Amino acid sequence: MASGKVTRLAIIDDHPIVIDGIRSLLEGDPGIAVVTTTSSAATLLHELERIETDILLTDIVMPEMNGNELAKLVRKKFPHIKILALSMSGQGDIVNEMINDSDICGYILKNVSRDELLHAIHKIAAGGIYFSEEVLAELEKYKAPDTSDQPALTNREIEIIRLMEKEMGNKEIADLLFISERTVETHRKNIFRKLGKNTLIGVIKYAYDHKIIPHAH
């Protein structure tokens, strides 16, 4: 994350004690500011109208509106806000649904350590994605990829996917690989076309699923 840039975080969870716990974990990190917290989806949507927010940390199981429904609304009304889901369990079907419906940037479990929580928020703020190891394992169990019709990616395209996952932009990738930015852009377009994806998270999830990118963060 750029030096001096503070990530503005909104938190929603139907248990105030969870919100208090997250707040205490984030204390002491000058790069993150909690700008609003609530247990109500309606209140959150109202708050997001008036408070500049970069990332929404949302619970999944809530009585008023579940996390996926809320994430879809936030995605539609506030497309600039990145969504990080927080749950007791990383059920593959729910995670898949949220990736497809809400283009979430991450999914972590409530047993997360302070270091992992901070890492997830900073990585997402910098343009990356973050999924807890257990969540990735659940996604693998839920999804059984048919490798028979797997699109043929070139070695260079695989190399570029791996650099994209590291939050590198076109110019950084071009400089590292000693190719032009235009060539990188062409490769990116080919990757998205071959995989039938229109978002970075879709490409990265495909790469995780098919072992193109190892699960280490």
Salt bridges, closest charged atoms under 4 A:
ASP13 OD1 - HIS15 ND1 3.66
ASP13 OD2 - LYS110 NZ 3.01
ASP14 OD1 - HIS15 ND1 3.25
ASP29 OD2 - HIS122 NE2 2.91
GLU47 OE2 - ARG50 NE 2.87
GLU49 OE2 - LYS77 NZ 3.30
ASP54 OD2 - LYS5 NZ 3.92
ASP54 OD1 - ARG8 NH2 3.05
ASP59 OD1 - LYS110 NZ 3.27
ASP101 OD2 - LYS72 NZ 3.83
ASP103 OD2 - ARG75 NH2 3.12
GLU133 OE2 - HIS217 NE2 3.93
GLU138 OE2 - LYS141 NZ 3.06
GLU140 OE2 - LYS211 NZ 2.93
GLU140 OE2 - HIS215 NE2 3.75
GLU157 OE1 - LYS194 NZ 2.86
GLU159 OE1 - ARG156 NE 2.95
GLU165 OE2 - LYS123 NZ 3.00
ASP175 OD2 - LYS171 NZ 2.97
ASP209 OD2 - LYS205 NZ 2.76
